[in-house]
Amino acid sequence: MILPFRRSSCPGDGEMTEQTTSQNLQQITAGLHLKRYWRIDEVAGYFAVSERTIYRLVDDGDLQAIRIRGCRRVSLEEIRRFEERLAEEEPF
């Protein structure tokens, strides 16, 4: 099933962005401990996947997100929990 691309008025929520550069990734990971809630595009950049993949994970319940005034955000604790769960899974 192909879902339509989501649009939102919130920056980073459903906007098409350029691929994450190594400089952007460094900025994202440097902010790991500074930010409590991350935008969808930041989470996608951190895991080096598309925003659509993050939306899919949220929709499937694999990654929990909250809405703040209509904008989806993922908590730092949830990102860490998800990483730990990924590390425990057997590699394909």
N, C-alpha and C positions, 0 to 999 in steps of 0.2 A: 504494500500500500504506500503510495506516495502522498505525503502531506504537503500542502501549500506552504510556501515560505512565510514565516510570521513577520508581521510588521508591528512596531510599537512606537509610541511617542517617547519612550525612555531611551536615552543614549546607551548603546551597547546591547539593547534588547531587540534582537532580530534584524539589526542593521547588517548589510553586507559589508564586510571589512576585508582589507588586504590580508594576505597571509601574514602570520606572525613572523617578524624578523627576529634574529638572535638578540638584537638590542631591546626589542619589545618584550621578549621572553625574560631577559634579565631584569627589566623594570617590573614585570609582573611578579617574578619570584622574589625580588628584593622587597616588594610590598606585601609578601605573604604574611609577615608577622605584624604589619602595620594596619591592615584592613580587617575588619570583622566580617563584612559582607561583600561579596564579589558579584559583579555583573556577569551575565551569561557569556559575553564575549571574552571576559577575563578568564573565566573558568575554562573555556574552550582553548584559549591560548596557553594556559598553564598545562593542560593535558595534551596539547598539540593535536586537537581534533577540531572538527567543525562545530559551529554553533548549533547546527541541526542535530548533531550527535548528542550534545548536552541537553537540548530540548527533549530528545527521545528518551534519554536516561531519566529526566525529570518526569516525563509523561508515564513511563513504565514503572516509576516508583523506586528506581535504583539509586537515584540521587534526589535528596529533598531540597526544595527551594521554597522561599516565602515570597509574598508580594508586599512591597512597600509602595503604597499609592499607585498600584497597578504595574509596578516594575518588578520583575523577578530578580531575586538575589539568592545566592547560595552562601551559607555561613562558612567561616573558616573551619569550624569544628566538623561540619558535614564534609568538606573537602578532605580533611585529614582522615575521617572515618572511611570515606570512599577509597582513598589511597591504601589504607590498611587492608580493606577488604580485597582490593585488587592484588595486593602483595601476597595474600593468603591463597588466592586461587592458583590452581595448577596451570602452568603455561600450556598453550595450545601446542 
